[in-house]
Amino acid sequence: MKTASSHVAVMALLTLLNGCSKNEDTPTLPAGAPVVEVTGYMTPFEETTTPTRGAYEPQISQIAQAPKRAWQPPTGFGPYSDPDRSISAFFTQTAGEPEGGFQEEYFFKGSSGKWRVSKTDLAAETYYLYGYVPHETYLDSKVEAPEGKTFEDGAVLTIGNLNTISDADVCVVVGAKNGIDDYREAADYTVTGLTRGTFDYAARTTGESGTGGNRVYLLFDHLYAGLNFRIRLDGDYAKLRKIRLKELHLQMGNESGLTKKKTTATVTLNRTSDGTDPISSITYAPTAGSDDEAADGLMFKSETGQLLQTSFDSTYSCYIMPQGTTLLKLTSVYDVYDRYDNLTRENFKTTNNFLVSDLLSGVGEAERGKRLTINLTVQPTFLYMLSEQDLDSPTMILE
């Protein structure tokens, strides 16, 4: 991958949008956590199909279909299922709001095939559910009612200490509805009212057995942009050299510099009655009090290295904070071998910079809910170092 000293070029073959930093810090359920089964649905990422620099032509990617039943999720949503990701939940109410508007944060967590909620005093009352996924203990989050309104009208959700570059697809709840937990294929099962912009959840109490028919349906929408790098080795170069990719790092930024490690997202949600998008605004800013270190997302690491092929078999993915991201900085570390598996260069590091505006005509920065796929070909300008096996032993022939 090309720098002036490497003499190995990276050709960006544009197929266009639109692992990374990971924290293992999931919360623990308290004793007596009620069973509240969770069914989630998510919007797909928006992608492009054109490899040219012509008009930006977004296309909705395919999503898995829900099982056939009497009730289906809203149009544009597909099943979300990740038992390793806890879901943040603020159980807000209009009556009896705490003084100052402070709301305690709870979470749903899947365990042993069942979902439970950390709110042990769940009452048979109506709540307005706001939250996000994934919920981790290192995040600093709060929810407030919009100025002059109640939680029935919407909420202002603030999520602090987010990784700017992440392995997680950070999403916000854009709809909630209660259901039942004893669904049967042959039964009459109709749930109405689950749409974007409504957050009402009528909870049921649970007995000692943990039963009681509690189920909540949640709709999620993306807060981040998706990013894929697909890398292959040039066919002619592959006849002479092999490359084993050992590390892949991502940084990002704009003309003001590189983006910091931690981000605070503030999401304003307004209740809607017609299924339109309840997100009226999202702002991203460096988390207050965080260090000044630039974000460095480790997308891939291997001690032995991954052998690059001449086809796009290797994809490296992550999710990035979109606002103000106009520059992508990709650094790779790799070993180079000759065709006889002799090591000629070890732990060589190169960096490539990509401007979003160069990749997408008319698009200046990354956008939430859209995924950018960049195809890269490792292509040589010339061999940096010859090995003994590259030279044929000269012979003399009788003329």
PyMOL commands that set and color helices and strands:
alter all, ss='L'
color gray80, all
select helices_A, chain A and resi 99-101+235-238+356-359+388-390
alter helices_A, ss='H'
color red, helices_A
select strands_A, chain A and resi 8-14+37-42+46-48+58-60+78-80+87-92+106-111+114-117+126-130+132-133+140-144+154-163+165-166+171-179+200-202+215-222+225-233+241-254+257-258+262-270+279-286+297-307+314-320+327-338+343-355+371-380
alter strands_A, ss='S'
color yellow, strands_A
deselect
rebuild
show_as cartoon
